[in-house]
Amino acid sequence: MVVVENMGEEKKSDREHQNIILKDRRKLLITGVHNVESFNEESIVVDTQLGLVVVRGIDMHINKLDVESAALDVEGEIGLIEYLDNTVPQRKGGFFSGLFK
């Protein structure tokens, strides 16, 4: 099981916390969800408190979107979870380019 938690500034309220829990690459729970922008069996785009999250995989389906707790429950073969934002600088050339300078 992989658990990714936002452990940001202490001044943030409880509503600004976000967790992404992935179990066996088959079950995914995302909290801090504002809206599901789009979804199909291969891609889900979620607007969260920390930005847009893209989930890619195979045969994915949304089991539950709980508006009160701001949680999204997904099942399927999860292959990628990615934040789409400009806060993290992108490296040019990938992982190996940094090794062979």
C-alpha positions in Angstrom: 0.0 0.0 0.0 1.2 3.5 -0.9 0.0 6.5 1.1 0.8 10.1 0.0 -0.1 12.8 2.4 0.0 16.6 2.3 2.0 17.6 5.3 2.1 21.3 4.4 2.0 24.4 6.5 0.4 24.3 9.9 -1.8 27.3 9.1 -3.8 25.4 6.5 -7.2 24.3 7.7 -8.3 20.7 7.9 -10.2 21.1 4.6 -7.0 21.7 2.8 -5.5 18.3 3.5 -5.3 15.7 0.8 -4.5 12.0 0.9 -3.9 9.6 -2.0 -4.1 6.0 -1.0 -3.3 3.3 -3.5 -3.8 -0.4 -2.6 -2.2 -3.1 -4.8 -2.5 -0.8 -7.9 -6.2 -1.8 -8.0 -8.0 0.5 -5.5 -7.5 4.2 -5.2 -8.9 6.7 -2.7 -8.3 10.4 -3.1 -9.5 12.9 -0.5 -9.7 16.7 -0.9 -11.6 16.3 -4.2 -13.5 19.4 -5.5 -14.7 18.0 -8.8 -14.2 15.2 -11.3 -13.4 17.1 -14.5 -13.5 14.0 -16.9 -13.3 10.3 -16.8 -13.4 7.1 -18.9 -11.9 3.6 -18.5 -8.4 4.8 -19.2 -8.2 8.3 -17.6 -9.7 10.3 -14.8 -9.0 14.0 -14.3 -9.8 15.3 -10.8 -9.7 18.8 -9.4 -8.4 18.6 -5.9 -7.5 21.1 -3.1 -3.8 20.8 -4.3 -4.4 21.0 -8.0 -5.4 18.8 -10.9 -4.6 15.1 -10.5 -4.6 12.8 -13.5 -5.0 9.0 -13.0 -4.3 6.7 -15.9 -4.9 3.0 -16.1 -7.0 0.2 -17.6 -10.7 -0.7 -16.9 -11.0 2.0 -14.3 -14.4 2.9 -12.9 -15.5 5.3 -10.1 -17.1 3.4 -7.3 -18.1 6.4 -5.2 -17.8 10.2 -5.2 -18.7 11.4 -1.7 -19.4 15.2 -1.9 -19.7 15.6 1.9 -16.3 14.1 2.7 -14.7 15.2 -0.6 -13.5 11.6 -1.4 -13.2 9.7 -4.6 -13.1 5.9 -4.7 -11.7 4.3 -7.9 -11.1 0.7 -9.0 -9.1 -0.7 -11.9 -5.5 -1.2 -13.0 -3.8 2.0 -11.9 -0.7 2.8 -14.0 -0.1 6.5 -13.2 -1.0 9.2 -10.7 0.2 12.7 -11.7 -0.3 16.3 -10.5 -0.7 18.8 -13.3 0.7 22.0 -12.1 3.5 24.4 -12.6 4.8 24.6 -9.1 7.5 21.8 -9.6 10.1 22.7 -12.2 10.3 20.1 -15.0 13.6 18.4 -15.7 14.8 18.3 -19.2 15.9 15.0 -20.7 14.6 12.7 -18.0 16.3 10.8 -15.2 19.4 9.6 -17.1 20.3 13.0 -18.5 21.1 14.1 -14.9 23.4 11.2 -14.4 25.4 11.6 -17.6 26.3 15.3 -17.6 
